[in-house]
Amino acid sequence: MRAVAKQVRSLTPDLVQLRRRIHRHPEVAFTEYVTTDLICETLAAAGIRFRRFEGTGLVAEVGAEQPSYRTGLRADIDALPIPERSGLDFASEVPNVTHACGHDVHTTAVLGALLALHEHQDALALQDLAVRAVFQPAEEVVPGGAHQAIEEHALDGVDRIFAVHCDPSIDVGTVGLASGPITAACDSVHVMLSGRGGHTSRPHLSQDITFALGKVLVDLPAVLSRRLDPRSGAALVWGEVHSGNAVNVIPVAGEAHGTLRVLDAEVWKTLDGLVEKTVHELVAPYRVRAEVRHVRGVPPVVNDAAAIEAFRFATRATVGRSSVVPTKQSLGGEDFSWMLRDCPGAMARLGTRTPGGSTYELHQGDLVVDERAIGIGARILAGAALRQPATIG
């Protein structure tokens, strides 16, 4: 493990430059062609075997060709459709697209782990071990690219899988670990209303779309809070709302788009039909037509206890004894959860805040990541991959 960690340290300057190339050229879900090409070029130059998915994304593997134990490392490669406001000299060159969730860091951390492990290919083969990296597209959409990766057989033969996720609320050099659920189930809710428009002086002669949409915006979250067990941690929050273009015109259509998040997986499973039924009941008095798209997204990420212990050992061994910090379940959603339905594994929260510096928010255009996190992520992923269950004690 120490030899692999040392190898990661020697690779880190190149990993930082690679991350910056990815950051300059972000691509949104299912369009990550340049990113996929760059990863393939890096792997080919190192002599690592890989296989591209149809479209975007790929898998790569080092170690024994028919191992007795195979560990997976997962990275997500897509960016978000928002403008960058970081002011970095390697900021996004693509208008209104940026890596505001740190997927460029995840990608280079997994690449760094795989490149370092490849340098110890013979040792892996002697132990009859293999490590497979899964570079999946489209984590930021619902349904996400984890489904495509699974359909492409990326997890076939994988015994356990690890991932990291940037956490700008904790300092670089620390890693948040916890067994059990650490994220929430997350769905997409899209409500579209339509009806007869008119003049704002005569709302009684129209079907007031904007007023009806306002009732949905306020009352749907309120109704759900009374229909679902409050211990489930359900939260419906709107991110997009559109209705009308003039102050004195009642429009003929309006829409709202948001996310419904639930901490409790069992409550999440009971939601079928509830959102749609409630919206129709809410708008019935206003005689508008409603179309509701409730797209089931992802279940919570549930960390396997043995996998967390592997992460804990690797983090303390390669970063420092005090580097592990506790972390709590959040309302964030992650489609890595689908992979954990197929095999056990864990996601670690990778500290990216510069000590004493600003605390940023994910999914915001001003996100700045302390790039020391790249090497740390690579070291703990490589270390966890080498820590087999039989050796955990």
PyMOL commands that set and color helices and strands:
alter all, ss='L'
color gray80, all
select helices_A, chain A and resi 2-24+33-46+103-118+121-126+146-151+203-205+209-227+230-232+265-268+274-286+305-318+336-342+372-386+389-391
alter helices_A, ss='H'
color red, helices_A
select strands_A, chain A and resi 49-52+58-63+69-76+129-136+160-171+175-177+180-181+185-194+198-199+235-243+249-250+253-262+289-298+302-303+324-326+345-353
alter strands_A, ss='S'
color yellow, strands_A
deselect
rebuild
show_as cartoon
